Amino acid sequence: MRNDKENLIVSLTLQFALDIVVFTEKLEEMKKFVVARQILKSGTSIGANVREAQNAESKADFIHKLKIAAKEADETGYWLEICRHSQNYCFDPELTEQLISITKVLSKIIGSSKRRQSPNQHINESSN
């Protein structure tokens, strides 16, 4: 539905995924494999779902994919909090800042997309 050129959320989530890869490599060096795997999966899934939304089949599909991205962002935040509060785990506060920015942008896009959705589409979506 959207063009990747100069697309803020695509850029933010790609950079975040790259930073997550580096962070999880540090966790793996510390032998924190379980948490590293969880963060890697959810942290990179945000951008994957955002990218998928760019080729959505409908406005409802676009919103749905971005909602999945938002859920993955929430899960990633949880795992980063585990790192923040656990002894012997590394933590990068910049990742949390990036995640907050991503969540805000996703929320705005989802909200404005819902407002622009036709009334019939919204009724059909909520009845499924």
N, C-alpha and C positions, 0 to 999 in steps of 0.2 A: 504494500500500500504506500510505502514511503521510500524515498531515495536515500541511500547510504551517504551520499555526498553532504558533508557538513551537518550530519545528523548527530546532535549532542549525545543522546542516550546511547547510540551505537558506539561512539568514541569513548564515552565514560566507561561503559561496560567492557569494552575490549581492553582498555588500559588496566582496569580493575582485574580482569582475568589474568593478564600478564603478570601483574603484581602478586596475585594469589599464587601463581605457579612458583614464583621465587620464594614467597613466604612458606609454602608447603614443603619446598625443598629443604629449607632450614629446619622445619619440624621433623622431617624424615632423617636429617643428619643427627637430630637429637633422639631418634628412635621413637618418635611420637606418631607412629604410623596410622593408628585408627583415627585420631583427630585430623591428621594431615589429609587423609583420604576424604573425610567428610567435608572439610573446608574446600578441598580441590573440586569435589563434585558439585557442591552447591554454589561455590564462588564462580566457577566457570559456566555453570548452567544459566546464570542470570543473563549473560551476554548471548548465549546460544538461543535462549527464548526471545530475547529482544531482536536478534537477527531473524529468527523465524517469523516474528510478527511483521517484519518489513515486507514479507510476501504473503500476508494473510489473505484468505479467500473472501473475507467480508469484514465489516467494522466489528461485528460481534467476535469474530475469530481473532482480530487484532487485539481487542480488549482482553479476551481470554488468555492469549499468549503473554501479554504484559502482566496480567494478574499472576500467572505462573512465575514470571520473572520476579515479581514483588515478593512472592512466597519464598522463592529461593534466596532472595536478599535477606529476608527475615531469618531464615535458617542459618545463613552465613553469619549474620550478626550474633546469633546464639553461640555458634562455635568459636567465634572470635572472643566472645565474653568468657567462654570456658578457658581459653588461652590466657586472657587478661588476669583471671582470678586464680589460676592454678600455679602452684609452685613448680619450678623447673620447666616451664613452657616459655617460649619467646612470645612477644606480642609487639605488634606494629600499630600504634594509634592512627597512623596515616590511613591504614586500611579501613578503620572505622569511620574516619572522616569521608573517605571516598564513598563508602557504603551509604552514609547519611545523604550525601549529594545525589547518589543514584536513586535512592528511595524517594526523595523529594521530587525528582524529575519524573520518575515512573508514576507517582501519585498524580502529578499535574496532567500528564499525558492521558492517563486512564480517566481522570475526572472530566477533562475537556472532550475526550472521545465519547464518553457516555452522554454528555450533554448534547453532542452533535448527532447522536444516533437517532434515527427516525422513531416516532412513537410505536409504530407497528413492530419494528425490529425488536425494541425493548420488551414489548409484551410477549412476543414469540420466544425471546431468549429466556424470560423469567418463567414461562410455563413449561420449559423443558426440564 
